[in-house]
């Protein structure tokens, strides 16, 4: 929902820099990339924390372009110190954190292939809004679907860095998914909704 609404608000014209995780997959699925040079991602390199520094770098290259960092709660914590850089440089970068209190992709693998025996994936996160505000960055926490569009509008209308924390379903999964060592014929698809 968040990424579809972001795409709609930006008409798909924003530069998007992603961290690594479920949000990276959802960005690829739901932020319809119709123009070249709009997605900055580490691909399959597993570089958690890549999103925010990459978004700031994109802003240096394209200061007049709308730029969003899409991060998970785990990856964001690896490079959150770059909020200071965004403030210092006046980077007009918008930050969307998808917070499920898990290392989402790893949790999904443990759910699907290890009978939900979760190990080292649950996060006790800090208050991301307070961290942003401590840097002087306007921030909002989004907890319900009806708050998504107003939050995106707020970020887009506010000059300089802005942080939005989107609370997402804790055990949401990315589909389709191909298990390790399997072929596309063994792809796991979203279960039918009842």
N, CA, C and O of each residue as an XYZ file, in Angstrom:
776
protein
N       0.828     -1.200      0.000
C       0.000      0.000      0.000
C       0.870      1.262      0.000
O       0.625      2.182     -0.780
N       1.873      1.309      0.860
C       2.724      2.496      0.982
C       3.420      2.791     -0.335
O       3.418      3.934     -0.791
N       4.012      1.784     -0.948
C       4.791      2.025     -2.158
C       3.913      2.347     -3.357
O       4.316      3.126     -4.221
N       2.733      1.771     -3.426
C       1.792      2.155     -4.490
C       1.389      3.620     -4.339
O       1.328      4.360     -5.321
N       1.116      4.029     -3.107
C       0.731      5.421     -2.863
C       1.893      6.370     -3.153
O       1.684      7.461     -3.682
N       3.112      5.962     -2.810
C       4.276      6.790     -3.106
C       4.444      6.932     -4.611
O       4.718      8.024     -5.109
N       4.282      5.835     -5.329
C       4.366      5.896     -6.791
C       3.307      6.852     -7.336
O       3.605      7.684     -8.193
N       2.087      6.739     -6.848
C       1.020      7.618     -7.313
C       1.309      9.080     -7.027
O       1.057      9.941     -7.870
N       1.833      9.366     -5.851
C       2.121     10.753     -5.468
C       3.246     11.352     -6.297
O       3.218     12.541     -6.615
N       4.236     10.538     -6.649
C       5.406     11.040     -7.378
C       5.297     10.831     -8.882
O       6.190     11.225     -9.633
N       4.197     10.206     -9.329
C       4.013      9.855    -10.746
C       5.178      9.005    -11.248
O       5.495      9.017    -12.437
N       5.808      8.273    -10.343
C       6.906      7.393    -10.720
C       8.172      8.120    -11.114
O       9.080      7.509    -11.677
N       8.256      9.411    -10.830
C       9.393     10.202    -11.290
C      10.490     10.365    -10.243
O      11.566     10.869    -10.566
N      10.252      9.956     -9.009
C      11.267     10.115     -7.962
C      12.409      9.122     -8.166
O      12.232      8.059     -8.761
N      13.573      9.490     -7.663
C      14.687      8.549     -7.572
C      14.516      7.825     -6.243
O      14.367      8.457     -5.197
N      14.537      6.499     -6.290
C      14.318      5.667     -5.117
C      15.603      4.909     -4.806
O      16.143      4.220     -5.672
N      16.092      5.033     -3.581
C      17.262      4.272     -3.131
C      16.797      3.327     -2.032
O      16.238      3.763     -1.025
N      17.027      2.036     -2.226
C      16.543      1.064     -1.248
C      17.675      0.451     -0.434
O      18.813      0.328     -0.887
N      17.315      0.075      0.778
C      18.147     -0.800      1.594
C      17.957     -2.225      1.057
O      17.515     -2.417     -0.076
N      18.289     -3.200      1.870
C      18.127     -4.601      1.504
C      17.089     -5.221      2.423
O      17.147     -5.053      3.642
N      16.149     -5.930      1.841
C      15.139     -6.604      2.647
C      13.812     -6.671      1.931
O      13.732     -6.459      0.721
N      12.769     -6.967      2.685
C      11.443     -7.095      2.098
C      11.011     -5.815      1.397
O      10.421     -5.869      0.318
N      11.296     -4.678      1.995
C      10.907     -3.399      1.391
C      11.554     -3.202      0.024
O      10.980     -2.546     -0.845
N      12.745     -3.765     -0.172
C      13.423     -3.697     -1.464
C      12.612     -4.465     -2.514
O      12.435     -3.998     -3.640
N      12.125     -5.641     -2.133
C      11.309     -6.446     -3.047
C       9.973     -5.759     -3.326
O       9.515     -5.717     -4.468
N       9.355     -5.222     -2.278
C       8.075     -4.528     -2.464
C       8.250     -3.292     -3.334
O       7.364     -2.965     -4.124
N       9.383     -2.596     -3.203
C       9.646     -1.442     -4.067
C       9.697     -1.890     -5.521
O       9.095     -1.260     -6.390
N      10.412     -2.975     -5.785
C      10.504     -3.482     -7.157
C       9.137     -3.911     -7.690
O       8.867     -3.785     -8.884
N       8.283     -4.414     -6.814
C       6.972     -4.892     -7.245
C       5.941     -3.781     -7.384
O       5.120     -3.818     -8.301
N       5.966     -2.803     -6.505
C       4.847     -1.857     -6.420
C       5.177     -0.408     -6.758
O       4.264      0.403     -6.915
N       6.454     -0.063     -6.875
C       6.805      1.266     -7.366
C       7.136      1.083     -8.840
O       8.269      0.763     -9.199
N       6.147      1.286     -9.678
C       6.269      0.977    -11.109
C       7.342      1.847    -11.760
O       7.148      3.044    -11.974
N       8.453      1.233    -12.065
C       9.574      1.958    -12.662
C       9.369      2.033    -14.172
O       9.530      1.045    -14.887
N       9.011      3.219    -14.635
C       8.735      3.419    -16.055
C       9.780      4.298    -16.724
O       9.791      4.427    -17.948
N      10.657      4.903    -15.932
C      11.673      5.802    -16.459
C      13.043      5.275    -16.053
O      13.186      4.665    -14.993
N      14.052      5.508    -16.892
C      15.388      5.016    -16.545
C      16.001      5.808    -15.388
O      15.605      6.936    -15.098
N      16.961      5.187    -14.754
C      17.771      5.836    -13.716
C      16.942      6.309    -12.526
O      17.204      7.374    -11.966
N      15.950      5.522    -12.143
C      15.090      5.909    -11.025
C      15.256      4.997     -9.806
O      14.755      5.322     -8.729
N      15.947      3.866     -9.953
C      16.117      2.939     -8.834
C      17.595      2.734     -8.542
O      18.373      2.351     -9.415
N      17.961      2.997     -7.294
C      19.321      2.739     -6.826
C      19.202      1.651     -5.774
O      18.579      1.844     -4.730
N      19.801      0.513     -6.057
C      19.718     -0.614     -5.136
C      21.002     -1.424     -5.231
O      21.677     -1.409     -6.259
N      21.330     -2.118     -4.179
C      22.529     -2.961     -4.205
C      22.229     -4.315     -4.835
O      23.102     -5.181     -4.900
N      20.999     -4.497     -5.297
C      20.627     -5.773     -5.906
C      20.700     -6.881     -4.880
O      20.140     -6.757     -3.790
N      21.372     -7.943     -5.209
C      21.476     -9.084     -4.307
C      22.715     -9.064     -3.441
O      23.100    -10.103     -2.904
N      23.353     -7.913     -3.287
C      24.606     -7.850     -2.534
C      24.405     -7.934     -1.021
O      25.370     -8.129     -0.283
N      23.176     -7.790     -0.555
C      22.915     -7.909      0.881
C      23.476     -6.770      1.705
O      23.838     -6.969      2.864
N      23.555     -5.579      1.128
C      24.164     -4.431      1.802
C      23.133     -3.675      2.637
O      22.635     -2.627      2.226
N      22.817     -4.223      3.819
C      21.878     -3.522      4.703
C      22.443     -2.153      5.056
O      23.640     -2.010      5.307
N      21.575     -1.153      5.072
C      22.003      0.208      5.358
C      22.354      1.006      4.123
O      22.761      2.162      4.241
N      22.213      0.434      2.951
C      22.592      1.057      1.681
C      21.700      2.243      1.305
O      22.163      3.161      0.627
N      20.444      2.244      1.726
C      19.455      3.187      1.220
C      19.723      4.647      1.528
O      19.770      5.467      0.610
N      19.899      4.995      2.795
C      20.057      6.402      3.160
C      21.324      7.023      2.582
O      21.232      8.090      1.976
N      22.502      6.416      2.735
C      23.686      7.033      2.136
C      23.575      7.149      0.614
O      24.061      8.116      0.028
N      22.941      6.170     -0.020
C      22.775      6.224     -1.477
C      21.830      7.341     -1.883
O      22.054      8.014     -2.890
N      20.775      7.542     -1.105
C      19.846      8.634     -1.396
C      20.545      9.987     -1.263
O      20.332     10.884     -2.078
N      21.371     10.127     -0.242
C      22.116     11.379     -0.072
C      23.068     11.576     -1.247
O      23.189     12.685     -1.768
N      23.739     10.515     -1.665
C      24.608     10.601     -2.840
C      23.842     10.986     -4.091
O      24.327     11.781     -4.896
N      22.647     10.431     -4.263
C      21.810     10.784     -5.416
C      21.422     12.258     -5.360
O      21.354     12.929     -6.390
N      21.168     12.756     -4.151
C      20.821     14.173     -4.015
C      21.990     15.063     -4.441
O      21.777     16.095     -5.077
N      23.225     14.675     -4.098
C      24.380     15.453     -4.555
C      24.453     15.478     -6.078
O      24.798     16.501     -6.669
N      24.128     14.356     -6.712
C      24.177     14.279     -8.175
C      22.993     14.982     -8.829
O      23.138     15.590     -9.890
N      21.821     14.903     -8.199
C      20.590     15.454     -8.776
C      19.841     16.272     -7.722
O      18.776     15.853     -7.268
N      20.376     17.428     -7.325
C      19.781     18.179     -6.212
C      18.374     18.711     -6.480
O      17.656     19.048     -5.538
N      17.975     18.791     -7.728
C      16.641     19.301     -8.052
C      15.620     18.196     -8.249
O      14.476     18.467     -8.616
N      16.015     16.963     -8.013
C      15.119     15.825     -8.232
C      14.545     15.349     -6.894
O      15.191     15.477     -5.854
N      13.339     14.805     -6.929
C      12.744     14.224     -5.717
C      13.415     12.882     -5.432
O      13.500     12.021     -6.307
N      13.887     12.717     -4.205
C      14.643     11.515     -3.846
C      14.095     10.927     -2.553
O      13.870     11.634     -1.570
N      13.885      9.613     -2.581
C      13.378      8.877     -1.415
C      14.322      7.735     -1.079
O      14.772      7.009     -1.966
N      14.619      7.578      0.196
C      15.300      6.385      0.710
C      14.214      5.482      1.284
O      13.424      5.913      2.123
N      14.176      4.237      0.834
C      13.233      3.246      1.353
C      14.056      2.253      2.164
O      14.936      1.579      1.628
N      13.763      2.168      3.457
C      14.587      1.345      4.348
C      13.721      0.466      5.236
O      12.556      0.769      5.494
N      14.304     -0.610      5.688
C      13.693     -1.407      6.739
C      14.208     -0.912      8.080
O      15.182     -0.161      8.139
N      13.564     -1.325      9.140
C      13.980     -0.876     10.465
C      15.358     -1.409     10.834
O      16.120     -0.719     11.510
N      15.690     -2.615     10.407
C      17.004     -3.175     10.713
C      18.113     -2.486      9.941
O      19.109     -2.060     10.526
N      17.949     -2.374      8.638
C      18.965     -1.746      7.800
C      19.170     -0.276      8.123
O      20.297      0.218      8.104
N      18.083      0.422      8.420
C      18.197      1.847      8.723
C      19.118      2.080      9.919
O      19.868      3.055      9.946
N      19.062      1.190     10.902
C      19.891      1.371     12.097
C      21.380      1.256     11.795
O      22.207      1.742     12.566
N      21.726      0.621     10.687
C      23.139      0.453     10.351
C      23.773      1.747      9.852
O      24.984      1.929      9.972
N      22.966      2.645      9.294
C      23.534      3.895      8.768
C      22.735      5.123      9.197
O      22.804      6.162      8.539
N      21.985      5.021     10.281
C      21.167      6.152     10.714
C      21.994      7.377     11.088
O      21.462      8.487     11.140
N      23.272      7.194     11.347
C      24.133      8.343     11.644
C      24.208      9.302     10.457
O      24.570     10.467     10.620
N      23.866      8.812      9.262
C      23.875      9.671      8.078
C      22.761     10.710      8.100
O      22.721     11.588      7.238
N      21.849     10.622      9.076
C      20.880     11.709      9.248
C      21.626     13.021      9.492
O      21.206     14.078      9.020
N      22.724     12.947     10.225
C      23.532     14.145     10.483
C      24.088     14.714      9.181
O      24.147     15.932      9.008
N      24.494     13.841      8.272
C      24.987     14.293      6.968
C      23.876     14.984      6.192
O      24.090     16.038      5.594
N      22.686     14.385      6.202
C      21.555     14.977      5.481
C      21.259     16.381      6.002
O      20.987     17.291      5.220
N      21.311     16.553      7.315
C      21.058     17.867      7.906
C      22.193     18.829      7.574
O      21.954     19.960      7.149
N      23.419     18.376      7.769
C      24.598     19.219      7.512
C      24.596     19.760      6.088
O      24.911     20.928      5.856
N      24.238     18.898      5.135
C      24.275     19.282      3.722
C      22.959     19.877      3.226
O      22.889     20.379      2.104
N      21.924     19.823      4.050
C      20.615     20.318      3.611
C      20.004     19.455      2.526
O      19.282     19.946      1.659
N      20.298     18.167      2.578
C      19.839     17.237      1.532
C      18.319     17.102      1.561
O      17.737     16.743      2.585
N      17.698     17.386      0.449
C      16.242     17.266      0.325
C      15.899     15.804      0.025
O      15.446     15.461     -1.066
N      16.130     14.964      1.025
C      15.922     13.516      0.905
C      14.789     13.120      1.839
O      14.762     13.509      3.006
N      13.865     12.350      1.312
C      12.746     11.848      2.113
C      13.043     10.397      2.474
O      13.492      9.623      1.629
N      12.793     10.033      3.719
C      13.149      8.706      4.221
C      11.884      7.989      4.661
O      11.131      8.495      5.493
N      11.656      6.815      4.101
C      10.508      5.987      4.477
C      11.036      4.704      5.102
O      11.674      3.894      4.430
N      10.769      4.524      6.384
C      11.187      3.305      7.081
C       9.985      2.379      7.185
O       8.936      2.767      7.701
N      10.138      1.153      6.694
C       9.112      0.127      6.840
C       9.462     -0.657      8.105
O      10.366     -1.492      8.093
N       8.754     -0.390      9.176
C       9.101     -0.947     10.485
C       8.158     -2.093     10.849
O       6.974     -1.884     11.115
N       8.711     -3.306     10.853
C       7.936     -4.477     11.297
C       8.550     -5.123     12.545
O       8.121     -6.196     12.967
N       9.548     -4.469     13.126
C      10.242     -4.986     14.314
C      10.905     -6.342     14.081
O      11.068     -7.136     15.007
N      11.278     -6.589     12.849
C      11.983     -7.821     12.483
C      13.028     -7.515     11.419
O      12.947     -6.495     10.734
N      14.003     -8.397     11.285
C      14.783     -8.486     10.061
C      13.906     -9.316      9.129
O      13.968    -10.546      9.134
N      13.099     -8.641      8.338
C      11.966     -9.257      7.652
C      12.279    -10.409      6.727
O      11.613    -11.442      6.789
N      13.286    -10.262      5.861
C      13.579    -11.347      4.916
C      14.082    -12.585      5.644
O      13.697    -13.706      5.312
N      14.935    -12.384      6.627
C      15.463    -13.523      7.382
C      14.328    -14.189      8.161
O      14.234    -15.415      8.213
N      13.464    -13.363      8.767
C      12.310    -13.906      9.476
C      11.431    -14.721      8.540
O      10.944    -15.786      8.920
N      11.223    -14.236      7.322
C      10.389    -14.952      6.359
C      10.981    -16.327      6.041
O      10.248    -17.313      5.960
N      12.281    -16.396      5.862
C      12.918    -17.696      5.604
C      12.732    -18.625      6.802
O      12.440    -19.810      6.645
N      12.907    -18.068      7.996
C      12.730    -18.897      9.190
C      11.280    -19.341      9.339
O      11.027    -20.447      9.817
N      10.339    -18.519      8.950
C       8.923    -18.904      8.992
C       8.636    -20.029      7.998
O       8.014    -21.030      8.355
N       9.083    -19.868      6.765
C       8.744    -20.813      5.701
C       9.497    -22.136      5.813
O       8.932    -23.199      5.556
N      10.772    -22.071      6.196
C      11.620    -23.258      6.104
C      12.084    -23.814      7.447
O      12.694    -24.883      7.493
N      11.806    -23.108      8.534
C      12.246    -23.565      9.850
C      11.120    -23.506     10.878
O      11.363    -23.315     12.070
N       9.897    -23.671     10.407
C       8.707    -23.793     11.263
C       8.581    -22.663     12.286
O       8.225    -22.895     13.442
N       8.874    -21.451     11.848
C       8.773    -20.252     12.697
C       9.678    -20.311     13.929
O       9.379    -19.696     14.953
N      10.772    -21.045     13.826
C      11.746    -21.034     14.922
C      12.634    -19.797     14.710
O      13.714    -19.877     14.125
N      12.156    -18.685     15.191
C      12.841    -17.416     14.969
C      14.085    -17.317     15.838
O      14.055    -17.589     17.038
N      15.167    -16.925     15.206
C      16.429    -16.759     15.911
C      17.091    -15.470     15.443
O      17.386    -15.309     14.258
N      17.320    -14.560     16.372
C      18.063    -13.319     16.123
C      17.444    -12.449     15.032
O      18.165    -11.778     14.293
N      16.110    -12.455     14.924
C      15.460    -11.620     13.912
C      14.511    -10.581     14.500
O      14.164     -9.613     13.823
N      14.086    -10.763     15.744
C      13.189     -9.785     16.357
C      14.002     -8.585     16.831
O      15.061     -8.742     17.438
N      13.499     -7.391     16.549
C      14.219     -6.168     16.883
C      13.500     -5.388     17.979
O      12.273     -5.306     18.005
N      14.283     -4.829     18.868
C      13.757     -3.887     19.870
C      14.242     -2.513     19.421
O      15.296     -2.035     19.842
N      13.456     -1.903     18.566
C      13.868     -0.674     17.899
C      13.819      0.550     18.802
O      13.033      0.618     19.747
N      14.684      1.521     18.485
C      14.556      2.824     19.130
C      13.357      3.561     18.531
O      12.721      3.070     17.599
N      13.061      4.713     19.060
C      11.998      5.558     18.524
C      12.587      6.353     17.351
O      13.289      7.344     17.553
N      12.293      5.908     16.131
C      12.874      6.539     14.942
C      12.440      7.995     14.791
O      13.222      8.832     14.340
N      11.216      8.297     15.161
C      10.725      9.677     15.066
C      11.536     10.582     15.991
O      11.928     11.680     15.595
N      11.788     10.135     17.207
C      12.571     10.945     18.148
C      14.015     11.111     17.676
O      14.614     12.171     17.856
N      14.567     10.063     17.074
C      15.937     10.174     16.547
C      15.988     11.241     15.463
O      16.889     12.080     15.457
N      15.028     11.214     14.548
C      14.986     12.227     13.489
C      14.824     13.616     14.092
O      15.536     14.550     13.722
N      13.893     13.746     15.013
C      13.645     15.051     15.636
C      14.864     15.554     16.402
O      15.097     16.761     16.465
N      15.641     14.648     16.982
C      16.866     15.050     17.679
C      17.862     15.690     16.717
O      18.689     16.505     17.122
N      17.778     15.316     15.443
C      18.622     15.913     14.402
C      17.982     17.161     13.802
O      18.576     17.807     12.939
N      16.781     17.503     14.250
C      16.074     18.641     13.671
C      15.321     18.287     12.398
O      14.951     19.172     11.626
N      15.094     17.003     12.178
C      14.399     16.529     10.978
C      12.922     16.322     11.305
O      12.600     15.607     12.254
N      12.025     16.931     10.541
C      10.597     16.655     10.742
C      10.313     15.171     10.515
O      10.874     14.557      9.608
N       9.442     14.602     11.342
C       9.187     13.159     11.245
C       7.762     12.851     11.675
O       7.155     13.569     12.469
N       7.251     11.753     11.121
C       5.917     11.264     11.494
C       5.924      9.746     11.540
O       6.640      9.078     10.794
N       5.107      9.229     12.437
C       4.872      7.784     12.515
C       3.504      7.519     11.889
O       2.522      8.183     12.220
N       3.449      6.554     10.993
C       2.221      6.212     10.273
C       1.805      4.817     10.712
O       2.530      3.848     10.488
N       0.630      4.714     11.341
C       0.208      3.438     11.917
C      -1.030      2.842     11.266
O      -1.346      1.677     11.507
N      -1.734      3.607     10.452
C      -2.947      3.097      9.807
C      -2.941      3.475      8.327
O      -2.331      4.473      7.946
N      -3.613      2.686      7.493
C      -3.625      2.972      6.053
C      -4.119      4.375      5.699
O      -3.636      4.968      4.734
N      -5.064      4.912      6.454
C      -5.592      6.238      6.126
C      -4.591      7.362      6.416
O      -4.817      8.504      6.014
N      -3.500      7.058      7.101
C      -2.469      8.061      7.387
C      -1.370      8.100      6.322
O      -0.536      9.005      6.326
N      -1.369      7.121      5.410
C      -0.276      7.000      4.437
C      -0.210      8.207      3.503
O       0.830      8.859      3.413
N      -1.292      8.508      2.818
C      -1.278      9.602      1.838
C      -0.971     10.952      2.492
O      -0.124     11.682      1.977
N      -1.622     11.317      3.605
C      -1.265     12.597      4.238
C       0.207     12.668      4.661
O       0.821     13.732      4.582
N       0.766     11.560      5.103
C       2.181     11.560      5.505
C       3.088     11.790      4.301
O       4.042     12.565      4.375
N       2.788     11.117      3.196
C       3.588     11.311      1.977
C       3.472     12.760      1.505
O       4.472     13.366      1.119
N       2.274     13.314      1.533
C       2.082     14.720      1.147
C       2.882     15.645      2.059
O       3.512     16.592      1.588
N       2.857     15.373      3.361
C       3.631     16.162      4.320
C       5.114     16.136      3.961
O       5.764     17.181      3.923
N       5.646     14.952      3.700
C       7.071     14.828      3.373
C       7.409     15.581      2.092
O       8.419     16.283      2.028
N       6.574     15.437      1.084
C       6.844     16.073     -0.206
C       6.766     17.592     -0.122
O       7.457     18.288     -0.867
N       5.942     18.111      0.766
C       5.754     19.561      0.878
C       6.742     20.212      1.842
O       6.817     21.438      1.914
N       7.495     19.411      2.578
C       8.420     19.938      3.578
C       9.832     19.957      3.000
O      10.349     18.908      2.615
N      10.469     21.136      2.931
C      11.832     21.184      2.393
C      12.831     20.466      3.309
O      12.643     20.398      4.524
N      13.880     19.941      2.706
C      14.929     19.281      3.470
C      14.575     17.853      3.813
O      13.560     17.332      3.351
N      15.410     17.214      4.625
C      15.144     15.823      4.971
C      13.882     15.690      5.822
O      13.593     16.532      6.672
N      13.146     14.619      5.572
C      11.938     14.270      6.335
C      11.961     12.766      6.532
O      12.327     12.026      5.618
N      11.575     12.304      7.713
C      11.518     10.869      7.993
C      10.076     10.452      8.277
O       9.376     11.075      9.075
N       9.652      9.386      7.604
C       8.348      8.775      7.853
C       8.578      7.339      8.297
O       9.251      6.569      7.613
N       8.024      6.990      9.431
C       8.103      5.608      9.910
C       6.743      4.958      9.672
O       5.743      5.343     10.278
N       6.721      3.974      8.786
C       5.492      3.248      8.486
C       5.484      1.947      9.273
O       6.342      1.088      9.065
N       4.525      1.797     10.170
C       4.374      0.547     10.919
C       3.689     -0.449      9.987
O       2.577     -0.206      9.519
N       4.347     -1.550      9.724
C       3.805     -2.543      8.800
C       3.562     -3.861      9.529
O       4.076     -4.092     10.624
N       2.776     -4.708      8.901
C       2.413     -6.009      9.468
C       3.681     -6.787      9.804
O       4.571     -6.910      8.962
N       3.773     -7.309     11.019
C       5.007     -7.962     11.461
C       5.359     -9.197     10.648
O       6.534     -9.414     10.350
N       4.397     -9.994     10.288
C       4.715    -11.242      9.593
C       4.231    -11.238      8.150
O       3.852    -12.278      7.612
N       4.247    -10.070      7.530
C       3.935     -9.980      6.102
C       5.083    -10.634      5.336
O       6.241    -10.539      5.742
N       4.759    -11.290      4.241
C       5.781    -11.973      3.446
C       5.828    -11.391      2.037
O       4.861    -10.803      1.552
N       6.968    -11.569      1.403
C       7.151    -11.174      0.008
C       6.878    -12.392     -0.859
O       7.427    -13.470     -0.627
N       6.038    -12.214     -1.845
C       5.732    -13.269     -2.823
C       5.907    -12.692     -4.216
O       5.732    -11.488     -4.401
N       6.247    -13.515     -5.202
C       6.619    -14.919     -5.081
C       8.024    -15.065     -4.494
O       8.789    -14.103     -4.418
N       8.340    -16.290     -4.083
C       9.631    -16.581     -3.466
C      10.123    -17.923     -3.986
O       9.371    -18.897     -4.032
N      11.388    -17.965     -4.374
C      11.986    -19.210     -4.848
C      12.925    -19.724     -3.759
O      13.888    -19.040     -3.412
N      12.669    -20.912     -3.213
C      13.554    -21.460     -2.177
C      14.973    -21.679     -2.701
O      15.179    -21.887     -3.897
N      15.936    -21.632     -1.804
C      17.328    -21.870     -2.159
C      17.477    -23.210     -2.867
O      16.947    -24.225     -2.414
N      18.192    -23.204     -3.965
C      18.467    -24.433     -4.705
C      17.299    -24.948     -5.522
O      17.414    -25.992     -6.164
N      16.189    -24.250     -5.516
C      15.000    -24.708     -6.247
C      14.916    -24.012     -7.601
O      15.598    -23.020     -7.858
N      14.075    -24.553     -8.443
C      13.846    -23.935     -9.749
C      12.604    -23.054     -9.673
O      11.898    -23.046     -8.665
N      12.351    -22.323    -10.732
C      11.159    -21.480    -10.785
C       9.882    -22.306    -10.675
O       8.840    -21.794    -10.264
N       9.962    -23.575    -11.042
C       8.790    -24.448    -10.916
C       8.392    -24.648     -9.453
O       7.249    -25.000     -9.161
N       9.330    -24.424     -8.540
C       9.069    -24.592     -7.106
C       8.764    -23.268     -6.402
O       8.817    -23.180     -5.176
N       8.449    -22.253     -7.185
C       8.169    -20.928     -6.639
C       7.004    -20.977     -5.646
O       5.991    -21.637     -5.879
N       7.178    -20.265     -4.543
C       6.116    -20.149     -3.543
C       5.313    -18.897     -3.876
O       5.854    -17.794     -3.963
N       4.019    -19.095     -4.057
C       3.140    -17.972     -4.396
C       2.298    -17.588     -3.186
O       2.137    -18.361     -2.242
N       1.771    -16.381     -3.245
C       0.905    -15.892     -2.165
C      -0.286    -16.826     -2.020
O      -0.949    -17.141     -3.009
N      -0.565    -17.273     -0.799
C      -1.747    -18.112     -0.581
C      -3.016    -17.338     -0.946
O      -3.068    -16.115     -0.819
N      -4.015    -18.057     -1.393
C      -5.295    -17.424     -1.718
C      -5.879    -16.813     -0.456
O      -5.871    -17.428      0.610
N      -6.380    -15.611     -0.589
C      -6.999    -14.936      0.561
C      -8.422    -15.443      0.715
O      -9.177    -15.518     -0.254
N      -8.777    -15.791      1.944
C     -10.126    -16.317      2.178
C     -11.015    -15.296      2.831
O     -12.184    -15.576      3.098
